[in-house]
Amino acid sequence: MFFSVVIPTYNRQPILEKCLRALERQQFTPATVIEGYEVVVVDDGSTDGTVEWLQQGQALYPHVRLLQQNHQGPAIARNLGVQSAQGDTIIFIDSDLVVLSTFLQSHANALVQGQQRLGSDRLFTYGRVINTSDFDDPTREPFKVTDYSAAYFATGNVAIARHWLEQAGLFDDRFQLYGWEDLELGVRLKQLGLTLIKCPEAVGYHWHPPFSLDQIPTLIDKEIQRGRMGVLFYQKHPTWDVRLMIQMTWLHRALWGLLSLGGALNERTLAPFLGWLINRGQPQLALEISRIFLNWYNVQGVYSAYAELQQSGALR
């Protein structure tokens, strides 16, 4: 088993450094099935010096191979990584994920055990992702209820035989805005009959900076983008399950419309309260409250994009 860890990155040099250092510290058991591994970093047009930093520090990261593309989004970047990979098994993580030294071995153990149980490799392993704002020591964050994910296939921490990705057709390169490209691929993998094997021992710590008011415009833009990509997701797979995932139901529209008072509770009206919470050392609570209007923006983005497709005749 040879692993290719595929990591798309865009302007994340400081946390990418921690990500790559952790991958260079991997430890394996004496009887490991892992024959070797590489780390395929696909730079998606970064402007923060990521490429120059990696080129200058090649000696520090002997497992890393750097690929470059113009800024086209993580779906196309991951496809480039898979197509250039040398391994028979692909692991996807994000460039702001810091893993433990047993990360690769844990995925390998779960893959082998899953194959023995199922009698085939028609499976993938899904590791645990713990969210943290601790940049100095991301790995000391405990697992929290809010870290639980019910996603079937999410590229924050997943390992899969390369040939299944190729058979499914890789990521749809039309997903060039934020969101849904991995879950959409997951639908196609599920149609191929792949089983999800949870692997909580393969822990990754997903770092993000503490919530602040100046992040709100970017978060709103991401929600609108996620709404538009959600409709593309539904266009490809017009099922009730996808409608629920992308929040394109009357229930979501009513819920977030009610909670936001029809948009009256928004980034402007809630800013003083959110700022107060942040100043009192409660940035996570402030972020959770901001989801009231962020989800409202998402739902609006979904229905706006859906209306555009209906008018164009692409949806009936």
NORDAWO-V426285 format. One record per backbone hydrogen bond with DSSP energy under -0.5 kcal/mol. NH is the residue of the N-H (numbers start at 1). CO is the residue of the C=O. Records with the same first field share a line. If there is no record, write none. Layout:
NH: CO + CO
//
This chain:
3: 1 + 36
4: 89
5: 3 + 38
6: 4 + 91
7: 5 + 40
9: 42
16: 12
17: 13
18: 14
19: 15
20: 16
21: 17
22: 18
23: 19
24: 20
25: 21 + 22
26: 23
27: 101
32: 29
35: 1 + 33
36: 1
38: 3
39: 63
40: 5 + 38
41: 39 + 65
42: 7 + 40
43: 41 + 67
44: 9 + 42
45: 43 + 69
53: 49
54: 50
55: 51
56: 52
57: 53
58: 55
60: 57
61: 57 + 58
64: 61
65: 39
67: 41
69: 43
72: 70
75: 175
77: 73
78: 74
79: 75
80: 76
81: 77
82: 78
83: 79
84: 80
85: 81 + 82
88: 2
89: 2
90: 160
91: 4
92: 158
93: 6 + 91
94: 156
95: 8
97: 94
98: 205
99: 97
100: 203
103: 100
106: 102
107: 103
108: 104
109: 105
110: 106
111: 107
112: 108
113: 109
114: 110
115: 111
116: 112
117: 113
118: 114
119: 115
123: 121
124: 195
125: 159
126: 197
127: 125 + 157
128: 199 + 202
130: 204
131: 129
132: 206
135: 133
138: 135
140: 137
141: 138
147: 144
148: 145
157: 154
158: 92
159: 125
160: 90
161: 123
162: 88
164: 161
165: 161
166: 162
167: 163
168: 164
169: 165
170: 165
173: 171
175: 172
176: 174
184: 180
185: 181
186: 182
187: 183
188: 184
189: 185
190: 186
191: 187
192: 188
193: 190
194: 189
195: 122
197: 124 + 195
198: 196
199: 126
202: 199
203: 201
204: 128
205: 98
206: 130 + 204
207: 96 + 205
208: 132
215: 212
216: 213
219: 215
220: 216
221: 217
222: 218
223: 219
224: 220
225: 221
226: 222
227: 223
228: 224
229: 225
230: 226
231: 227
232: 228
233: 229
234: 230
235: 231
236: 232
237: 233
239: 237
243: 239
244: 240
245: 241
246: 242
247: 243 + 244
248: 243
249: 247
253: 249
254: 250
255: 251
256: 252
257: 253
258: 254
259: 255
260: 256
261: 258
262: 257
264: 260 + 261
265: 260
266: 264
270: 266
274: 270
275: 271
276: 272
277: 273
278: 274
279: 275
280: 276
281: 278
282: 277
286: 282
287: 283
288: 284
289: 285
290: 286
291: 287 + 288
292: 289
293: 290
294: 290
295: 291
296: 292
297: 293
298: 294
299: 295
300: 296
301: 297
302: 298
303: 299
304: 300
305: 301
306: 302
307: 303
308: 304
309: 305
310: 306
311: 307
312: 308
313: 309 + 310
314: 309
315: 309
//
